[in-house]
Amino acid sequence: MKTEALLLWAAVALYAAAFALDLGGGIFRKSRARAIAWRVWIVGLAVHLCAGIGRWWIAGHAPVQGVYENSLSGSFAVAAVYLPLAWRLPALRRALPGLLAVVLLVLGNGITVRDAAVPLEPPFRSGWLVVHVAFAWLAFGAFLVSAVVAGLQLTTARRGGAGDRIAVLDDTCGRLIFFGFACDTIMIASGALWAHSLWGRYWGWDPVETWSLVTWLVYGANLHARLTLGWRGPRAAWLALASAVTVVITFFGIRFISDVHTELL
Amino acid sequence: MIATTRVAPAVLGGAVRRALLRALSSRPAAMCVMGAAALALGLATFLPSVDLAANPQALADRPIARFLVEHLALQRLVEGPAFLAAIVYLGAAIGLSIVHRLRTFVRRGAAAGPAGRFRVERRFVVDAPVDAARDRIAGALRRAGYRIVDTAAPTIEGSRGTAGFFGSIAFHASLLVVLAGAATSAMTRTSGEILLAEGFPAPLVHSSFHSIQHPERLPQWPERSLTIRDFSADYSRTGTNVDFALVLSLLRGGAVERESVVRVNHGMAVDGLDLALHRYGFAPEIGAHEEGRERLGAVGALQLIPPGREDALPLEGGGELRVRLYPDFTLRGGTPASRSPVPRDPVIEFDWVESAGDIVASGRVRLGEEVKVAGRTVRFESLNYWASFLGTRDDGMWLLLLGSLLGTAGLILRFACPDRSVRVHLAPRAEGTSATLVAATRCFPALHEESIDELVPGLGTTA
């Protein structure tokens, strides 16, 4: 338990340091500071992964039960979705402070309510758990990173950045939304099938289910705006940013209204 | 992808109706309906959950809140005509869109040159005569995944992403399948809860179920009954239940027809009825006598978890026996407690309450023993478990499963195979061939342009 906590706090410290270095490097135009920030956050991600594995080891199951474990997994999913993209498209590295702010907020939400590691309760002992939760976090990561990329796109455009770079950011945002939408669909479908075997009904209109559907509809509309109406540029970016509100409500806000989704478990 | 304007207007005559239909079946209209549905659902979850039927005076001093709860509460909203109309509208729009897109696809052919919204043009020179240049470019395009169609020289046409197109069709068709599944479910679904105590078979008849929805849809099971045995529960070190399982047997005329180990998430199906293990508890067998008269002799399926929780059994002639169970009895500072949730040394603490509400006798009795207090005898005969099962029959589930699989496969295809088309026009020149490549896509043009820029240097020298 102690090692896992140490690892987690080390990851938080590394993320915070990378955030400060990258932001400072951007403000004072020090490219070396930004290069160091990039390396520091990757080390932070590796330490975050170790903290997750540590939790898995202690709890005896994937870290998917309770607020703390879900924050640990969710923040990792955001970072894990961003890393390969930024690796391939260096233009995305400018979004690192925004990404780290999101990761630290999600992680901070879990650290404040740190739960003890407990074995899985009977309802969670299902093959659907991994499918449902893994795709939920992938969708969460993809949607939040798409919002961060949309923010970078708008900032770059405001500063008069190169058109081709903005266009690549625009496309990347669209592809992230597409990927997130596919993951969200699988998450909802697997959740419905699991709910049928567990509760004898596939859909119950509880607040979490309802907001998952709201998110799915909002991002479906996003995709239609891009793919069929040809929305691009600032209009599409603002829509992606606004849509991220539904993701935050679904994953974090709704538990302030009701815990019925997990209470039923 | 949703909605089309070409098919629906032909059905109805009249310019106004045509214009109205065109507006309704346009893509922005479908998107607006999606957005409105999302907004209404989202807002409805924030409304307070007040049962106005049970409490008619609730929110009387807040008329706006009362109006919103009355008309826009989530359950009321999703069962209301406006929401159902929105679903029907979106379903119709999706259906029309699929028909329109398939018709366009058949008319255009699979590779009819650039038709996408976003175009990119590149010019280059190939150091070979037209025929050789044509073969070289067609080969390179094929290697890049384009399907080349035979056209007369000097033009090459190709496209890729046909699988993506059908993926999109499959995804939208899956939404219709899911809607059909939901409709079938609404028409056929039935559910109820059946409670079984170890060693006491319950006939599989409608009256054995409680909290039953649509009993007329439940099938009949002549001469069948259910029983459970060998219940086991596992607990963590902190006493939290982590697993429970039992053997569920289906009996016909008293003989075992089929039996299965059942646990949460792993139920058993009986003639179309899915039985899912839901919850469990202790079922103690208790006898109570007063001056030679039996006041109680029953197995009670009681809510006695966690240890010390009180439940009651009715006494014959009025009154009740309130009981608390300590599965692994101990005394902590003189107070009864349980070392663990496992019934290693079960003890029942009881209060004998007469109809007037007076406690006339209290005491403790160990499993297999009896105790006499104030002329009243209580015997703790045996301790078993009870388990509750949710029985569900839903003929729409297979459609929902099919829709889920189809939708997932469709989205994966659509994501992995974006539709792209290319047309290369060749013209002879003094040394070699001049080529003009026009590539088009419906989405992600910058990434598409990158892929074209990676492709062109392999075809010739940029002009």
Interface residues (C-beta under 8 A of the other chain):
Chain A: V118 P119 L120 E121 P122 P123 R125 S126 W128 D164 A167 V168 D170 D171 T172 G174 R175 F178 F179 F181 A182 T185 I186 A189 S190 A192 L193 W194 H196 S197 L198 W199 G200 R201 Y202 W203 W205 P207 T210 W211 L213 V214 L217 V218 G220 A221 H224 A225 R226 L227 T228 L229 G230 R232 T246 I249 I254 I257 S258
Chain B: M1 I2 R27 P28 A30 M31 M34 G35 A37 A38 L41 G42 A44 T45 F46 L74 Q75 V78 R117 A182 S185 R189 S191 S236 T238 T240 N241 V242 D243 F244 R263 V264 N265 G267 D274 A276 L390 G391 T392 D394 M397 L400 L401 G403 S404 G407 T408 L411 I412 R414 F415 R442 C443 F444 P445 A446 L447 E449 E450
